């Protein structure tokens, strides 16, 4: 098999991996131009393989800590080989190796992601929003910057925005899951155990924007048989014990909710 055929086969294997393991990314990637989609597929396939190397270790295994530590060590060895153009015999490693050399992707970015994996493996707790943001930078912000790199972006301000976008997605995932996790397991996102009956969650809904592009108050936009704000309040009501709507003084008529 020639180099071109081998590269195409690696990309097809990465595509199959993402179709089965990350359906939302696979669907979103289809809007990208073909060359960029292939690069994104290589990036996300390697990230998925790396993540699975840690996550698929059973927490019930009495040696879980040791096994996760060894898995992270192996990931760092795989990354060293990728940057030496001697990747392991795995389609995700080969595809990612071609990507990092084509795009001159700094090694510090995947290393930052691996540091986040290491924090996961050590059951690190995040007692403050600053600590949680530091975690989000590693496990998601790093991927946002890598994604911007393969799109040809190099401006520091744009890369910083890509990092913040990744962080926002990670924090959104945490916010989405926290209510369900707290009630099911009796713990918050920081890993501190609490009795489910004592967990009180408050949702804060921000709707004080000027809505200059819309030309009208977005919170009052109709959404089916209710306003957009009413819908958001109703949905958060299924996750939180109460909702607080924060708006401007002139929005009092549209932000008053029980």
N, C-alpha and C positions, 0 to 999 in steps of 0.2 A: 504493500500500500504506500503510495507516494505521500509527500508532506501535505499537499493540498487536500487529498482525500482524507488523510488522518485528521487534519484540522477540522474539516467539515463534519467528520464523524464525532469528534469530541464535542462540537457545538450541538449536534443532534442529541448526544447523550446528556448534555447539560440541559437542553430544552426538555427532554423527557423527565429529568430530575425535578425541574421547576414546575412542570405541569402537574406532577403528583404531589410535590411537597410545599408549593407556595402558589396556590391558584390565583390569589389576588395580584401578586407580582406578575405572574405569567400573563394574565389578562391585560394589566396596565402596560406591559412591555410591547404589546402589539401596536400601540400608537406611535412607537419610536421608528425612525428610519432604519432600514435593515442593518447597515453596518453598526449603528449605535445599539440596536437591539441585540445583536450578537455579542457585543462587548458587555452590555448589561447582563446578559444571560451568563456569561463567563464569570463576572463578578459575583452575582447573586448565587450561582451554583456553588462556588467555592465557599462563600459565607455560609450557605446552608449545610454543606458537608462539614465545615468546621464546627458549626453550632451543634449539629447532630452528634459529633464526636464526643461532646460533653453531655448533652441532654439525654442521650440514649443510655447512659449509664444508670442503672437502677438505683434509686435512692434507698432501696431496701437492702442493697448489698452492704455487708458490714465493712467492706473495704472501699466504700464509695469515694471517700476523700483521697485515698491513695490512687485509685483508678483515674479520677478526674485530674489529679496533678500530673500523672503520667500522660494522659491524653493531651493536656495543654503543652507539655514538653514535646510530645510528638508533633503537635501542630506547629510549634516554633521550628522544629527540624524540617518539616515540610515546607515552611515558608522560606527558610534559608536555601533550600534546594531550588525553589521557584525563582528566587532572585539570582541564583547562580546559573539559571537556564538548564537545570538538571532536575526537573520536576519528577515526583513519584509517578508511577505508572497508573495514573487515574485521570479520566477525562477532565475533571474539574481542575486538577492541578496543572495539567498541560495547557488548558485553555486560559487559565488565570496567569500562567507564566508568560504566554504570548502577550496577554493584555498589559501586564506591568511593564514589559520592555517596550511595547509600542507606545504606551502613554507616559512612560517615565514616572510611573506611580511611586510616590515615596513609600519606602518600607515602613515608615513610622505609622502610617494609617492602618494597615492590617494589624500591626503590632498593638495599636491602641484598642482595636476591636478585641484582640486576644486578651488584653488586660481586663476588659469587661467580662470576658468569659471566666477569667481567673477570679474576679470578684464574685461572680455567681457561684463558682465551685467552693469558695471559702465562706459562703453564706453571709457575705458582708451585709450589714444593716445600714439603712439610710435614715437617720433621725431628723435631718433637716432638708429643706428644699434644695439647698446648695449641694449637699451630698448626693441627693437624687439626680440633680442636673449633671454632676460629675459622672455619674453612672451612665446617664443618657448620652453624654458626649461620646463615651467609649463604645457602647453597644449599638448606637444608631447614628449619632453625629458623624462618626468616622465613616460610616457607609454613605451618608449623604455627601461628604466631601469626595469620596472615591467615585461616586456616581457623577459628580460635577466634573471631576478630572477626565473621565472617559468621554464627556460631552465637549471637551476642549477648553474648559474654563480654567483660568489660572489667576484671575484677579483676586487678591486677598479678601476684599470685601464680599465678593460673590461667593467665594469658598466659605466664608464665615456664615453667610446666609444659608448655604447648603447644610452646614453643620447644624444650625438652629432649626432648619426644617426637619432634619432627622431627629433631633431632640424632641421637637413638638410631636412628631408621630409616636415616639416612644412614650412620652408622657400622656398622650391621648389614649394609648393602649392601656396604660396603667389606670388612668381615670375610668376607662370603660369597664375594666375588670374588678376594680376595687370593691364595689358594693357586693357583687356576687361572691367574690373570694372571702370578704369579711364575714358574710353571713354563713357561708358554707364551712369555713375553716376556723373562724374566730380569730382572724389576724388581719392586720392592715398591711399595706404595701411595704412597710419598713421591716416586716418580719416579726413584730412584737405581738405576742399572744394576748388575746383579749377574749372575754366571754362574749359570744354572739349576741346575747340579750342585752349586753351593756354597750354595744357598738352603736353610736349615734352619728349618722352621716348627714352633712349639710352640703347642698349643691348651691354654688354661687353662679348666677347667670348674668353675664355682662351684656347689656344691650344699649349702651349710651353713645354708640357711634353716631357721627353726623349724617351718615347715609347720603353723602353728597353725590355719589355716582347713581344711586337709585332715585334720587329726587324726592324720596319720601321715607318715612320711618320704617326700617326693615322689620322691626319687631311687630308692626301692625299689618304686615303683608298677609293676604289670605293664603291659607294652606289647607285645601279641602274645605271643610266646614268650620275651620277654626283659624286663628291667626298663627303666624310662625312662632311667636313667643308662647302662646298657649300650648302649642304642640310640644315645644321644648320643656316647658314646665311639667306637662303631663308625663313625658318620658322620664325626666329626671326624678319625678315622684315615685317611679317604680324602683329606683335605685337608692334614693336618699330619704331620710326621715322628714326633711323639710327643704324648701328651695328659697333662696334669697335672690331677688331680681334687683340688679343695680343699674340705674338709668339716670337720665338727666331730669331736672325739675319739670321741664315742659313735657316729659313723657309720663307723668303721674297717671294720666288717664288710661294709658296702654300697658303700664307695668304693674298695676294693682292686681295682685293675685292672692288667693287664700293660701 
